[in-house]
C-alpha cells in the first residue's frame, strides 16, 4: 500500500461574489485532492464523482421539497391546503419532483443521512448502500451507474468523510442567480481528472473551448444530436446549453469503455438530459446502425491504431459494411489508422440536410497514404466537405500537437434553408488563435471572441454568401482548386499564409513526405552534378 498522505485541513470556503466560480471550483479541487489518501490518481475520479452525484440529487430534492412546502402554505397557490394528509401526499408525489427536474431521494440515500453517519467506521458500506438503493429506486435511469466500490477499496474512512464534509459546504445551498453550481463543478472535476491523467484523460473529455466552437458553428436547434465516441457527454451538454434548454434536441451516443459510459450517463442526469447512450465499440459493434442524425458532434481518438502492431481492428469490419460505400464507390480502409473510418462512420449516420462537426488530427488534412487519401478525395469529390478549421497546438491537456475541425454536410445543394455551395469549401486558419488558460503555463483555450469570429465566418458561408477572404485567416476555395492541390485540405494553402503548411503535423505524418522530398532533391543533385561535370569537360584550357 502506498504511504499515507499527510492529512491537511480542507481549504476555506470561497463564496462566489468577489472571487467567482473559477476560484470556487479550483478551491474545491485542491481540497478534494488533499483527501486522496491511498487511492491512485487515475482511480480517484471513480470515488469523487459519485459523491458529487449524491450531493446533487439530495440538494435538488431538498430544494424542491422546500418549494412545495412554501406552496402548500401559500393561500393563493394551487397547492394550498390545510390538510396534513393532503400535504403529505403532495410532498411524497414523485411526479411533483420530476416535473422540476428532481427525484425523490430515499432517506438512507439522502445527504442528511450520509452527513449524520460520516464519522462512522461503517461509512464506506453506508455510501455503497446509498448508491445501491438509488439504483433500485430508479432502475430506468440509474441501473448499472453506481456500483458498490467504496467498501472494497483502499480509501480510508476518514478520507471519505472528508469528501462528504467538503461537499456539505453552505455555498451549495445559496442562490447563485440560477447557476447550476454542482453541474458546473461536476464538469470542472471531469476536466481536471482528464488533465491530471494525461493522454488517458483525452478519452473521455474534450476541452470546453473546442466543444463550444463545434457547437457554435453547427448551431444545433432541433433534431437528433449523435456522438459515436461520446466520452463524458460534453457535446450533448453544450448543445443543450446552446438551445437554452429548449428541449428541442434528442441525444444518441455510444462509448467503448464502461466507466466512461457510466460517466456520460451520470453527466446527462446531472444536467437534466435524457440520452440514448449505448455501450460498445462503434467500429464493429454499431449500436445505432439505423440512426440518421441531424447533427453529429464528436472527438474520436486521434490516429487510433497508428502505434500498435495490430492497428485499430480494420480486419473486423465486414467487406459489405455499408459505411464503406460513398456515392456507390467502395472505399479502402487504412489498417494502421482509424481516422478515415471515423469520417466514413460520421457520413453514413448523417441524414439528408444534416451536418457533422468533429475533431481530427492535423495530419489527416494532407496525408498521402493511399487508403486515407482515397477517403479524403471521395469526400471532396462527393461535395461533402463544407469547412476545415486548423487550430493551434496546446488546446488539449494531454498532447501538444494541433488539431483540425472538419465539417461535413448533406445540405450543400441548398437543403435545410442553407445556400447552395456544393463546389465551395471554407478554409479557416486558426493557428494564431488561442491564449493560455488562467493558471496554466502550457494549455491554451480559444476565447469567446475567437469562437464567435470563427462561427460567424462559417455562418455567413452557409447562409448568405461565400465569406469575404481575410488573408491569413479565411478564404473560400473551389473544389477545382482543391483538386489542383492533390486534395490537400490544409487551410494555410488557401488562405494566403506563407508559413510551411504542414510543419505542425505529427512526425509520423510528415516523415514519409520528408523522405520523398529528400529523394527528389538527391536526384536533382545528381542531375546537376552530371551537368556540371559535362560542362567542365567541354572547357578548353589551351
C-alpha positions in Angstrom: 0.0 0.0 0.0 1.4 3.5 -0.9 2.3 5.7 2.1 -0.5 7.6 3.7 -0.8 11.2 2.5 -0.4 13.7 5.2 -3.8 14.9 6.1 -4.5 18.6 5.7 -7.5 20.7 6.7 -10.0 21.4 3.9 -9.5 24.7 2.1 -11.6 27.6 3.4 -15.0 28.2 1.8 -14.9 30.6 -1.1 -18.1 32.4 -2.0 -18.9 33.4 -5.5 -19.2 37.2 -5.1 -15.7 38.6 -5.4 -13.8 35.5 -6.4 -16.2 33.8 -8.9 -17.0 30.3 -9.9 -13.5 29.6 -11.2 -11.9 30.3 -7.8 -14.5 28.2 -6.0 -14.0 25.2 -8.3 -10.3 25.4 -8.0 -10.6 25.6 -4.3 -12.8 22.5 -4.1 -10.5 20.6 -6.5 -7.4 21.3 -4.3 -9.4 20.4 -1.2 -10.5 17.1 -2.8 -7.0 16.2 -3.9 -5.7 16.8 -0.4 -8.0 14.0 0.7 -6.9 11.4 -1.8 -5.0 9.2 0.6 -4.2 5.7 -0.7 -6.2 6.0 -3.9 -4.1 6.1 -7.1 -4.6 9.3 -9.2 -6.2 7.5 -12.2 -8.7 5.8 -10.0 -9.6 8.8 -7.8 -12.3 10.1 -10.1 -14.2 6.8 -9.5 -14.6 7.7 -5.9 -15.2 11.5 -6.1 -17.7 11.8 -8.9 -20.4 9.5 -7.3 -20.1 11.7 -4.1 -20.8 14.8 -6.1 -23.6 13.0 -7.8 -25.2 12.0 -4.5 -24.9 15.6 -3.3 -26.6 16.9 -6.4 -29.5 14.5 -6.1 -30.2 15.4 -2.5 -29.7 19.1 -3.0 -32.2 19.3 -5.8 -34.7 17.1 -3.9 -34.3 19.3 -0.8 -34.8 22.5 -2.7 -38.0 21.2 -4.5 -39.3 19.9 -1.2 -38.8 23.3 0.5 -40.5 24.9 -2.5 -43.5 22.6 -2.3 -43.8 23.3 1.5 -44.0 27.1 0.7 -46.6 26.5 -2.0 -48.7 24.3 0.3 -48.7 27.1 2.9 -49.5 29.9 0.4 -53.3 30.6 0.2 -53.0 31.9 -3.4 -51.2 28.8 -4.6 -52.9 25.9 -6.3 -51.1 23.6 -3.9 -52.6 25.3 -0.8 -54.2 23.0 1.7 -54.7 22.9 5.5 -55.0 19.1 5.4 -51.9 17.4 6.9 -52.8 14.2 4.9 -53.1 16.1 1.6 -49.9 18.0 2.2 -48.1 14.7 2.9 -49.4 13.3 -0.4 -48.1 16.3 -2.3 -44.7 16.1 -0.6 -44.3 12.4 -1.5 -45.6 12.6 -5.0 -42.7 11.6 -7.3 -44.2 13.5 -10.3 -44.1 16.8 -8.4 -40.3 16.3 -8.2 -39.7 15.0 -11.7 -41.6 18.0 -13.2 -39.0 20.2 -11.6 -36.0 18.1 -12.7 -35.7 16.4 -9.3 -36.1 13.0 -7.9 -37.4 11.7 -4.5 -34.3 10.5 -2.6 -34.9 7.6 -0.2 -34.0 8.6 3.4 -31.0 6.3 3.6 -29.6 7.7 0.3 -30.1 11.3 1.4 -27.2 13.7 2.1 -28.5 14.4 5.5 -28.2 10.7 6.4 -24.6 10.5 5.0 -23.5 13.6 7.0 -25.0 12.1 10.2 -23.0 8.9 9.6 -19.9 10.4 8.1 -17.7 9.6 11.1 -19.0 6.1 11.5 -16.4 3.3 10.9 -19.0 1.8 8.5 -19.3 4.9 6.3 -17.9 3.1 3.2 -20.6 0.5 3.5 -23.2 3.1 4.2 -22.3 5.0 1.0 -22.3 1.8 -1.1 -25.8 1.0 0.4 -27.0 4.6 -0.5 -25.9 4.2 -4.1 -27.4 0.7 -4.5 -30.7 2.0 -3.0 -30.8 4.8 -5.6 -30.3 2.3 -8.4 -33.1 0.0 -7.2 -35.4 3.0 -6.7 -34.8 4.4 -10.2 -33.7 1.4 -12.4 -34.8 3.0 -15.6 -32.4 5.9 -15.1 -29.6 4.7 -12.9 -29.2 0.9 -13.4 -25.5 0.0 -13.6 -24.3 3.5 -13.0 -23.5 3.3 -9.3 -21.7 0.1 -8.4 -20.5 -0.7 -4.8 -16.9 0.5 -4.9 -16.1 2.0 -1.5 -16.3 -1.0 0.8 -13.6 -3.0 -1.0 -11.3 0.0 -1.8 -8.2 1.3 -0.2 -9.9 4.6 0.5 -9.7 5.3 4.2 -13.0 6.0 6.0 -11.7 9.4 7.2 -11.0 10.5 3.6 -14.5 9.5 2.5 -15.8 11.5 5.5 -13.7 14.4 4.3 -15.3 14.3 0.9 -18.7 14.3 2.4 -17.7 17.3 4.5 -16.3 19.1 1.5 -19.5 18.9 -0.5 -21.6 19.8 2.6 -20.5 23.4 2.4 -23.1 26.1 2.7 -22.1 27.6 -0.6 -24.1 24.8 -2.4 -27.3 25.9 -0.7 -27.0 29.6 -1.7 -28.8 31.1 -4.7 -26.4 31.9 -7.5 -28.7 33.5 -10.0 -29.9 30.2 -11.4 -26.3 28.9 -11.8 -26.2 25.1 -11.9 -23.4 25.2 -9.4 -23.0 21.5 -8.8 -23.4 20.7 -12.5 -20.6 23.1 -13.3 -18.4 21.7 -10.6 -19.0 18.2 -11.8 -17.9 19.2 -15.3 -14.9 21.0 -13.9 -13.8 17.9 -11.9 -14.1 15.8 -15.1 -11.8 18.2 -16.9 -9.3 18.3 -14.1 -9.2 14.5 -13.9 -8.6 14.3 -17.6 -5.8 16.9 -17.3 -4.1 15.1 -14.5 -4.2 11.8 -16.2 -2.5 12.9 -19.4 -3.3 11.0 -22.6 -5.8 8.7 -20.9 -7.9 11.6 -19.9 -8.5 12.7 -23.5 -10.5 9.5 -24.0 -13.4 11.0 -22.1 -13.1 14.8 -22.1 -12.8 17.3 -24.8 -11.6 20.8 -23.8 -14.5 23.2 -23.4 -13.4 25.8 -25.9 -13.2 23.1 -28.7 -16.7 21.8 -27.8 -18.1 25.3 -27.8 -16.5 26.1 -31.2 -18.1 22.9 -32.8 -21.5 23.7 -31.3 -21.3 27.4 -32.2 -20.5 26.5 -35.8 -23.1 23.8 -36.2 -25.9 25.7 -34.4 -27.9 22.7 -33.3 -31.5 23.8 -32.8 -33.9 20.8 -33.2 -33.5 17.2 -34.1 -31.1 14.3 -33.2 -27.5 15.0 -31.9 -25.3 12.0 -32.3 -21.8 11.3 -30.9 -20.5 7.7 -31.5 -17.5 8.3 -29.2 -19.2 10.4 -26.6 -16.8 10.2 -23.7 -18.3 12.1 -20.7 -21.1 13.6 -22.9 -19.8 17.2 -23.2 -21.1 17.6 -26.8 -24.6 16.8 -25.6 -24.4 19.2 -22.6 -23.1 22.1 -24.7 -25.7 21.5 -27.4 -28.4 21.8 -24.8 -26.9 25.0 -23.4 -26.8 26.4 -26.9 -30.5 26.0 -27.2 -31.1 27.4 -23.7 -32.6 24.1 -22.6 -35.4 24.3 -25.3 -36.0 20.5 -25.2 -35.9 20.5 -29.0 -32.9 18.2 -29.2 -32.6 14.5 -28.5 -29.3 12.8 -27.9 -27.9 9.4 -29.1 -24.4 8.2 -28.4 -22.0 5.3 -27.9 -19.0 4.8 -25.7 -16.5 2.0 -25.7 -15.3 2.0 -22.1 -17.6 1.0 -19.3 -16.6 3.7 -16.7 -16.7 6.4 -19.3 -20.1 5.2 -20.4 -21.4 5.5 -16.8 -19.7 8.9 -16.5 -21.6 10.1 -19.6 -25.0 8.9 -18.3 -24.3 10.5 -14.9 -23.3 13.7 -16.6 -26.5 13.8 -18.6 -28.5 13.1 -15.5 -26.7 15.9 -13.6 -27.8 18.3 -16.4 -31.4 17.0 -16.6 -30.9 15.4 -20.0 -32.1 12.1 -21.4 -29.9 10.3 -23.9 -29.9 7.0 -25.7 -26.3 6.1 -24.9 -25.1 2.6 -25.6 -22.0 0.7 -24.5 -19.7 -0.8 -27.2 -17.2 -0.1 -30.0 -18.6 2.0 -32.8 -16.1 0.3 -35.1 -17.5 -3.2 -35.2 -20.5 -3.0 -32.8 -22.5 -0.1 -34.1 -25.4 0.2 -31.5 -27.2 2.8 -33.6 -26.8 1.1 -37.0 -30.0 2.6 -38.5 -29.8 6.0 -37.0 -29.6 9.1 -39.2 -28.8 12.2 -37.3 -29.4 15.9 -37.9 -26.2 16.8 -36.2 -23.0 14.8 -35.4 -20.5 16.2 -32.9 -17.5 14.1 -32.0 -13.9 13.9 -30.9 -12.7 10.5 -32.0 -9.4 9.2 -30.7 -6.5 10.7 -32.8 -4.7 8.2 -35.1 -6.1 5.2 -33.3 -4.1 2.1 -34.1 -1.1 4.0 -35.5 1.3 2.9 -32.8 0.1 -0.6 -32.2 1.3 -3.8 -34.0 -2.3 -4.9 -34.8 -3.7 -1.5 -35.8 -7.2 -0.5 -34.8 -9.1 -3.6 -35.9 -9.9 -2.9 -39.6 -9.9 -6.7 -40.1 -13.1 -6.8 -38.0 -15.0 -4.6 -40.4 -17.1 -6.7 -42.8 -16.4 -6.2 -46.5 -20.0 -5.4 -47.2 -20.3 -2.8 -44.4 -22.5 0.0 -45.8 -20.4 2.6 -44.1 -17.5 1.9 -46.6 -19.6 3.0 -49.6 -19.7 6.7 -50.6 -21.8 7.5 -53.7 -21.6 3.9 -55.0 -17.8 3.7 -54.5 -16.5 1.1 -52.0 -13.5 2.7 -50.2 -10.5 1.0 -48.7 -9.6 1.1 -45.0 -6.2 2.0 -43.6 -5.2 -0.9 -41.4 -3.0 1.2 -39.1 -5.0 4.4 -38.6 -8.8 4.7 -37.9 -9.2 8.4 -38.8 -10.8 7.7 -42.1 -13.0 5.0 -40.7 -14.4 7.6 -38.3 -15.1 10.0 -41.1 -16.9 7.3 -43.1 -18.9 6.4 -40.0 -20.0 10.1 -39.5 -21.0 10.5 -43.1 -23.0 7.3 -43.1 -25.0 8.3 -40.0 -25.8 11.8 -41.3 -29.3 12.4 -42.6 -30.1 14.4 -45.7 -29.8 18.1 -44.8 -27.7 17.3 -41.7 -24.2 18.4 -40.8 -21.3 16.9 -38.8 -18.5 18.7 -37.0 -15.7 16.7 -35.5 -12.1 16.9 -34.2 -9.3 15.3 -36.3 -5.6 15.0 -36.2 -4.0 17.7 -38.4 -2.1 15.1 -40.5 -5.3 13.8 -41.9 -5.6 17.1 -43.9 -2.7 16.2 -46.2 -1.6 12.5 -45.7 -0.7 10.7 -48.9 -1.3 7.3 -47.5 -3.3 5.5 -50.2 -6.4 4.4 -48.3 -6.7 7.7 -46.3 -6.2 9.8 -49.4 -8.9 7.9 -51.2 -11.4 8.7 -48.5 -10.4 12.3 -48.4 -10.7 12.5 -52.2 -14.2 10.8 -52.1 -15.5 13.3 -49.5 -14.3 16.3 -51.6 -15.5 15.0 -54.9 -18.8 14.0 -53.4 -19.3 17.5 -52.3 -19.5 16.7 -48.6 -16.6 18.7 -47.2 -18.1 22.0 -46.1 -15.4 23.7 -43.9 -12.0 22.9 -42.4 -10.6 24.8 -39.4 -7.0 24.3 -38.4 -6.3 25.2 -34.7 -3.2 25.8 -32.7 -1.4 23.3 -30.5 -1.7 23.1 -26.7 -5.5 23.1 -26.7 -5.6 19.6 -25.2 -4.1 18.9 -21.8 -2.7 15.6 -22.9 -1.0 16.5 -26.2 0.8 19.5 -27.6 0.0 18.7 -31.2 -2.5 20.9 -33.1 -5.8 19.6 -34.3 -8.3 20.4 -37.0 -12.1 20.7 -37.1 -13.8 19.1 -40.1 -17.4 19.9 -41.1 -19.2 17.5 -43.4 -22.7 18.4 -44.7 -25.5 17.0 -46.7 -27.1 20.4 -47.1 -24.7 21.7 -49.7 -27.2 21.7 -52.5 -29.3 24.3 -50.7 -31.2 22.0 -48.3 -32.4 22.9 -44.8 -32.5 26.6 -45.5 -28.9 27.0 -46.4 -27.5 28.4 -49.6 -26.2 26.2 -52.5 -22.4 25.8 -52.0 -21.6 22.3 -53.3 -18.5 23.3 -55.2 -17.0 25.5 -52.5 -15.1 24.8 -49.3 -14.4 27.3 -46.5 -10.9 27.2 -45.0 -10.1 28.9 -41.7 -6.6 29.1 -40.3 -6.8 29.5 -36.6 -3.3 28.5 -35.7 -2.6 32.0 -34.4 -5.7 32.0 -32.1 -5.8 30.9 -28.5 -4.4 32.1 -25.2 -3.0 30.3 -22.2 -5.7 29.3 -19.7 -5.6 31.2 -16.4 -3.1 29.4 -14.1 -1.6 27.2 -16.8 1.8 27.5 -18.4 1.1 25.1 -21.2 -2.6 24.7 -22.1 -4.4 27.1 -24.3 -8.0 27.8 -24.9 -10.0 29.8 -27.5 -11.5 32.9 -26.2 -15.2 33.7 -26.6 -14.4 36.4 -29.1 -12.3 34.0 -31.2 -15.0 31.3 -31.1 -17.5 34.0 -32.3 -15.2 35.1 -35.1 -14.8 31.5 -36.4 -18.5 30.8 -36.1 -19.5 34.0 -37.8 -17.4 33.2 -40.9 -19.0 29.8 -41.2 -22.5 31.1 -40.6 -22.0 33.6 -43.5 -20.6 30.9 -45.7 -23.6 28.6 -45.1 -26.4 31.1 -45.1 -25.5 34.2 -47.0 -22.7 34.1 -49.5 -19.1 33.0 -49.9 -17.3 34.6 -47.0 -15.1 37.5 -47.8 -11.4 36.4 -47.9 -9.4 37.6 -44.9 -5.7 36.9 -45.8 -4.1 34.6 -43.2 -7.5 33.7 -41.6 -10.2 32.5 -44.0 -11.0 32.0 -47.7 -13.4 30.1 -49.8 -11.8 27.8 -52.4 -13.3 25.9 -55.2 -13.2 22.1 -55.5 -11.2 22.6 -58.7 -8.6 24.5 -56.7 -8.5 21.7 -54.0 -8.2 19.2 -56.8 -5.2 21.0 -58.1 -3.6 20.8 -54.7 -3.9 17.0 -54.7 -6.9 17.1 -52.3 -4.8 18.5 -49.5 -7.1 20.4 -47.1 -4.6 22.3 -45.0 -6.1 25.8 -44.7 -2.7 27.6 -44.9 -2.5 26.5 -48.6 -5.7 28.5 -49.4 -5.9 31.5 -47.0 -2.6 33.1 -48.0 -0.4 32.0 -45.1 3.3 31.9 -46.2 4.3 29.6 -43.3 5.0 25.9 -44.1 1.5 24.5 -44.0 2.3 21.0 -42.7 5.1 21.8 -40.3 3.0 21.2 -37.2 1.7 17.9 -38.4 2.7 14.8 -36.3 6.1 13.4 -37.2 4.7 10.1 -38.4 2.7 12.0 -40.9 5.5 14.3 -42.1 8.3 11.7 -42.3 7.2 9.9 -45.5 6.8 13.3 -47.2 10.2 14.5 -46.0 11.8 11.2 -47.3 10.1 11.8 -50.6 11.3 15.4 -50.8 14.8 14.3 -49.9 14.8 11.7 -52.6 13.7 14.3 -55.2 16.4 16.7 -54.0 19.1 14.0 -54.2 18.0 13.0 -57.7 18.2 16.7 -58.7 21.6 17.0 -57.1 22.9 14.0 -59.1 21.5 15.6 -62.3 23.2 18.9 -61.6 26.5 17.2 -60.7 26.4 15.3 -64.1 25.6 18.6 -65.9 28.4 20.5 -64.2 30.9 17.7 -65.0 29.9 17.6 -68.6 30.2 21.4 -68.9 33.7 21.3 -67.3 34.8 18.6 -69.7 33.9 21.0 -72.6 36.2 23.7 -71.3 39.2 24.2 -73.5 42.3 25.2 -71.4 44.5 25.8 -74.4 
